[in-house]
Amino acid sequence: MIRALARKATPQQIAAAKDALSGQGSAPAQRKLALSGIALVGLRGAGKSTLGKLLAQRIGWSFVELNKEIEKQNGLSVAEILALYGQEGFRRMEQIALVQTLARKEPVVLATGGGIVSEPLTFDLILSSFHTVWLKAEPEEHMARVRNQGDLRPMADDRSAMQELRTILLSREPLYARATTQVDTAGLTVEQAATRLIDAVAPVVSTNAPRAASMR
């Protein structure tokens, strides 16, 4: 009966069931605080790198950008890895980089790639190891930020880039929503968004007070 139900379930229903079984479906305040720091998830252009660096500086933790770690460990850019090994190869390298980050045994602020939520094992490891924050913004803001970064991957030369971005965001929203906390940065300046993020994670930082700088 369980197998039959699973075959008929939508991805969103399966994700909800996994959360319920793991205890993550409870209220955020009741979730077990992660031991390895704070992980930022969200679509490209959400501000994970920019806000992650500011947060790490403010609280005195190390900042890790997972894609940069993958590039450093493999001596190739993300684009080169995708061209040579495909999406599956990149996801394997991503998981290895995450495990090595966890092996540091110190609290970090981790900025993840936008598609990491699509790899169940890796995302489950993030959810169980970090206090996870979904950085949200309007689709138009995501697009503007990506264009400002000069990175349209995987939307380069696509006239319907905006519609593709909306489709990607819609498909991933149920997965991003599994995060412990959501921070909406829509319409905010970098400084305002950083303040909102810092306020949202203050309980986590205070739990790790001996390693954190003052939140004042």
Secondary structure, DSSP 8 states (H G I E B T S, - for coil): -HHHHHHH--HHHHHHHHHHHHTTTS-GGGS---SSEEEEE-STTSSHHHHHHHHHHHHT-EEEEHHHHHHHHHTS-HHHHHHHHHHHHHHHHHHHHHHHHHTT-S-EEEE--TTGGGSHHHHHHHHHHSEEEEEE--HHHHHHHHHHHT--TT-TT-TTHHHHHHHHHHHHHHHHTTSSEEEE-TT--HHHHHHHHHHHHHHHHHHTGGGS----
